């Protein structure tokens, strides 16, 4: 067995959590984010698809989902960055017997609102939402979604029928948006009692009806706390934005090499800035042209620009999965992503330049990042005058430049 290393962190440090197909790792750096210590592997040999770091009420608690094809999936936690691990004696996240469902995997661990510090959520396969109101000691399914009338008509995607996105509304405590592959986007406005499909305008390229009520293969949705009504969505073919909480969506795939992709992250301090990594197609799931490029919008999707400095631009046939990209809450913000070939890249300057943080890992399926000591909340910050002016100039230039569409999926669909 590999030797397990440990890290420790203090206030002002940055940690990056990396879940792989053979265990979990914890990376730590100081505020400069140039050199990294590596802790792990934890849950050696087990796929870890979900991780989280809870700093509410002064905690420093790591959470991760340990999957075993023989023993099932359990939630593990540590309050000292992995040195000691708490693993439940019995399965805490499990379906009620009357549902006739069995837990296959935990795809998402989500912290509750800052003013509800003992609440956590889990998104699982088969698609369901679980909640805990005692800091993760006990869990129960959200009945309104478990018993949803659409459930019998949900069809699993290539990775299974997983609930992978959970967005508690930062303003309205009774509102939440979730995403399921391949059921689409659903929203509750009554604390989870009822859920409505929210997919108007989102394509399901693989279905005869391209715009069904539900059945879209949503890969990721992000939201900024300063503008909770605005959502960004990376679909299985399609980039979208909603300005009305998900009631309707409009295409924003302007100038990207492909509108297929998995990951999407929001800049923690700027509600107009989003990052994605385009993938060639559903049939060829590698970076277009063999170039490793992160694309960023500074104007809420009106245009996108490639970020490449320090990333390989030849023979980089990489894949970045839906939860394998993250941001920290530092200023300037750090951006991180991991690949299925076991590489972890990071930027300490909001994507202007990149470095290889770690390589030689098992396939990366989850990346999370945090600034230690920020209280666990990503509250929006006001940018300085010089930085704000610089961004505004970029946005003005983007609006003057002609938008160029290159949506390869649509071209293929037209040919068929």
Secondary structure, 3 states (H helix, E strand, C coil): CCCCECCCCCCCCEEEEEEECCEEEEEEECCCCCCCEEEEEECCCCECCCEEEECHHHCCEEEEEEEECCCEEEEEEECCCCCCCEECCCCCCCCCHHHCCCCCEEEEEEECCCCCCCCEEEEEECCEEEEECCCCCCCEECHHHHCCCCHHHCCCECCECEEEEEEECCCCCCCEEEEEECCEEEEECCCCCCCEECCCCCCCCCCCCCCCCCCCCEEEEEEECCEEEEEEEEECCCEEEECCCCCCCEECCCCCCCCEEEEEEECCCCCCCEEEEEECCCCCCCCHHHCCCEEEECCCCCCCEEECCCCCCCCCCCCCCCCCEEECCCCCCCEEEECCCCCEEEECCCCCCCEEEECCCCCEEEEEEEECCCCCCCCCCCCCHHHHHHHHHHHHHHHHCCCCCCCHHHHHHHHC
